[in-house]
Amino acid sequence: MSCIATETLTDAYRECRRQLLDAGVLISMKVDGLYAFSGPFEEVIERFEQLVTRRARRHRAEVMRFPSIMCRDDYLRMTHIENFPDLLGSVHSFTGKERDHARLLGARSRGEDWTQELCPTQVMMTPAACYPLYPTATGTLEEEGRLVDLRSFVFRHEPSIDPARMMIFRQREFVRLGTAEQALEHRAFWLDEGEEVLNLVGLPVERVVANDPFFGRGGRLMADAQRDQVLKYELTIAVASGDKPTAIASCNYHQDHFGHTFDILTHDGRFAHSACIGYGLERIALALFMTHGFDTDHWPTSVKNALDL
Amino acid sequence: MTSSTLTGPVEMDAIKEIVLEQIGRTIDRDSLQEQSDLYSLGLTSLATVGLMLAIEERFDIEFPESMLGRATFRSISSIAECIGKLSN
């Protein structure tokens, strides 16, 4: 991308953020990528989730809700730290005695690095809503596999002026564990369903083959492999910029990666495959506000009806 | 020009050693041919990154962005061909 294009994009992000903050949709928390949300913003997320839930009811997914932190040992069994070291969040705290505490306070008052006195806890920030599921799924699946409905705040350390790139945000996921065929069927179904539900609320998304933001030069190889095998699709739409649309949902096929790592087996003893759709709830709400305006009362009737607003 | 003319037998052996290390599972050394498809032999995406770094260190090269794709690391001969290009 040329410098001019980068500057144009930067301007678009700044302008979009300014509009959202001025309208009170987002509330600044002084750090790029970290915001509080207004009542209308929260209501839109709630209503969108209810729409998703209503449409998914017939599939009878198991509902599981995990917190935004997960077991460090489980995290380390995944390959997140290999692939996304720059995005991880490790939770540290103070476990010392009084003298250590005095040293910490002294360092802080001198403006020095007081964090040297902290130790890693047993937990990491959850990087994707489905990650905590897999360690709980060790064992043999029934023949029909499992369909799980998940939702949590997830953390990714990527501070940005793009208001749609938040460091902590909500993902609503539907995950399938089962055979390769079941996982691929799940992804195909939810790609269509995701597109349909987003169209219903006036978001004409585009379906694109995508890759995750793997770290470093080696990450280019990972990204190339992911695209080559068509493991990831995104549903994208212009939020801040038409030149660089934003992914507001993604559908991923993990092959047997998690089945292998956590000994999740199909009924006939093979490593289970998995696939998921993840709705990025904040991004969907932002897309709705940027597309239909900041006053939900003035949104198109069809959109208000779909969202029961 | 074949890959063997770009890179001599010693280099091919060195690449083979690194590949065997990075595949990380037992495969018959003799069955690993210059043209063998490394991905079908179990070279994972993550192991490809390790392979890239090990090759760069051993041959004191840096793969340019244009070579950072699956095609480069598909076989010993494709790796050798890229090393040859970078060494010339």
Interface residues (C-beta under 8 A of the other chain):
Chain A: T79 E82 N83 R217 G218 G219 R220 L221 M222 D224 A225 Q226 D228
Chain B: S45 L46 T48 V49 M52 L53 F63 E65 L68 G69 R70 F73
